[in-house]
Amino acid sequence: MTDEHAAPDLRIVRGTANEEELAALIAVVTDAYEREATDAVAEQSRESAWQRTQRPLRKPLRRDIPWGRFSG
């Protein structure tokens, strides 16, 4: 297992499992977890040249300043 991903937390809550069954369970779950973690990559959205050249129309409003700036 790689150091990039944390190991999944496995707990047996019912029954009794011997060492071979636990080893098989850990191997299967760890493999499935690693495959899902490597496949879970979000696609980056492509920005067009037109979108890159657009400037904002105005600065965003500051919500921390009350209306009129001199109130209170």
Buried (B, 14 or more C-beta within 10 A) or exposed (E): EEEEEEEEEEEEEEEEEEEEEEEEEEEEEBEEBBEEBEEEEEEEEEEEEEEEEEEEEEEEEEEEEEEEEEEE
